């Protein structure tokens, strides 16, 4: 090779390198400007994204492009909001009276119910009844019995639906109901239930006449990557039977052994069976999800028998007050942490929380610590062995701050504690699908019921203490004993927590 050719190749090599460097520099500038210009990021989230983008050349740019923006696309967001608005307009009786909470909720807890209604449009309902299920197997057996007794419709939505015994039994019950003329609609998340979608069980339900829906599908993966985020998911667990019964809690359609992650089993869940006007709100929530995936379904396809006569609050002499709290990426940003912070700061004597995933924002940590500092007994229950080592490390990074404030921390040993519970002063309870992590706050569609009832709250508190009895207490001495590499790892992971 002659010298001139060698020189030409060197010049070409330098030119390509310069072009790549320039392109990367321009991308960094553009992404940095975008991060600085966004109004929906906290300072910690901005800092976390700067760390990722700068510490991971080229790859960090791709990560931000795929996961940096929380949106489903303007068209989907607009259509979903329009659907919810139309549902509310057609059935205002389901939303209830905006003043009801003032007459049925103790004054000190009213702000949380008022805030929840401002987010969702679902006001407080009265005359509700509920039963805490003793365990996951009993909850599923009762649910299937309700399916077998259904006469009009069954609506279900699950984030995870496997092909194990629980899943098969649930599908068979839907098939039986469809065969006898009951309208059955079953919906799953495209990612959480991806294996079911290609299974014979899914096809068997379809062949039997069960109407099927897929939340946030991947029909065009390139379009999803270009216009949205692939990790925005529908994490809800919704069950509505004949418009008169609903179940709310943390249980997916899967065996407690959760065979996709058996080494963390059993999955320990909590489920509550509700009757009363609260069912109509869960029905409307399901309708909004279903219509998002199946826009050709007429709005009139959904009925609300629990409020058809006498209005939403027809029976105020029995039952308790409750309302649905649901959130998602097409709704108000930061609604869930603000709602939870409101609940937490209203505690006067005791606050007990169980959650499998604890990746909080700073406002939540501050609220928990402030509540403990003012003398409220604050108890947090986490799984001792978490199926996400990243979440575990982030959670552990907050232990010292919580313990220093007087928060009592317990780590559950009897499997993966998947129950999401919050109780306040033996009076207020929150159950549902929301974890205390940034995914639930910003990326997932979630559903919960917040209620005011001393009897049901006492049952849930008893269950929380069952978790505690099978847990190890964590002390400041335990945290101080952690080796330096572990502390550094926990804090490094927590630093990028806002982008997890």
Phi, psi and omega in degrees: 000126184284160184301324181295323178295317178300315179297321179298318179295320178296319180296317179297318180297316179296320181297314178299316179299318180296320180296313180298318180296319180295316179299315179298318180298316180296320177296318178298317180297314182296316180292321178299315178297321179295316179298319181289331184277342184289136179269350187258015179248140172281166179299321180293323179292320177299314180298318180298318179292324176299318179299313181297312185293321182278326183280339182239082182306139181067303182298321179298325177296316179296319180299316179295318180300322183276326190231002187282331185254134181259092179198156177257005185102143185299320184294313180296316180299314180297316181294320181294317178296322179294322178296314179298318179299319181291320176300315179297321181293320182287327185228066179296337179296333178291326181289329177084185184270127183294345182262356185301319184300333182291337183258346187233359178240135177303144188307318186292342181252000183297325182304323181294318180293322178293318180294316179302318180294325180294331180280312191259336188088351179273113178274176181291134174252155177237172179077026179268152177229151183205159178221125176283124180286139184293330180196175184296320181296317179294320179300316181290323178296317178295320180297315180293324176297321176294323175300315183292338179265355183296143180240344184238302183206158173225128178237127178226145175221124179229141173289312179242125174227109182270192177240038180264192185298313179302315182295316180295316179298321178294315179297318180297323178295320176295320179296317177300317180295318179297322180295331180265012172097005178283134176286117182243127176237124180236131185228141179224160174281138186297327181271311184296331182242031187298326180290326179296324186296336178253015184262160175299331182296318178298315180293325179296319176297317180298316181295332181279353179102006175287126178283131187244145178222149180237120179277132176051061185285167179249046181300323178229093187298326181290323177295320178299315182294326183280326189248353187209201174238135183288341184260014170280120190230159171263104185264009186287156172231103186236133174223123178228128182238118178056018181069010184238346181227137172220152175245142179221135180165203189256357190279125170278180177270081184198153176295152175301334178292341175040072193295346175286340175222064189295333185288349177259357184292160358281151170284123183256112186244171175228137179222141178235134178262123184246147167227156179117188185300337179299334181298322181297324178291321176293324177299315180293324177296315177299317180302319180295322177291316182297316182291335175293323180269334183229071188294346180279349178290129179291146179298332180290353180290347183250127181249160183227069187297334182289347179237012184292332182235128172083004179086174187292324186251048186292335183238101179256004182269343181220159178085184186232173181268139180200160174207155178280136168239117182226147183216165179184172186292350176263007180248192185299132178292143176067015182296317184293310178298327177292319178296313180296319178298321177298314178299313184298316184286351176274350181297136180250324182239317187209141175225122178236131181228135169238136179204141178282331187234118185237093175230076190278164168271172188295328181297323181289316177300316180298319180295317179298313181294317180298321179296318178292319181298329181272013170100002177282138175285113181248123182237129177242133181238120179238161173289141179289324181241108185264144180284354175238111181292333178291314178297319180300315180296317179297315178303313183297331181296339181262355185301313185298315181299319179293313181296321179299328180279349180104006177290137176268128183244131177234143178244117185286131185260345191272034182121192178271109179289103185260356182290131176253105183228149174213125177235144183232118171056025180068014184238321187246139177227150172229124175228152179159215188253353188281125170271163176269061179220167186290338176295311178295327183286322190241331194248336186254150163278127183231160175218140182214165169235128174253135188217159176238104180197119183294322184292309180293321178298322177298320178296319180291321177297320176301320177294320178299321178288334171298318177298316182297322181295341178249034183231162171259132174286141177255129182246168176297326178296323177298315182292320178297334182280350178298139179290157182304316179301323179293317180296319179296316180299313180303316184285328176296313180296318180294330179298322178263014179308319181299346179253003182285000000 
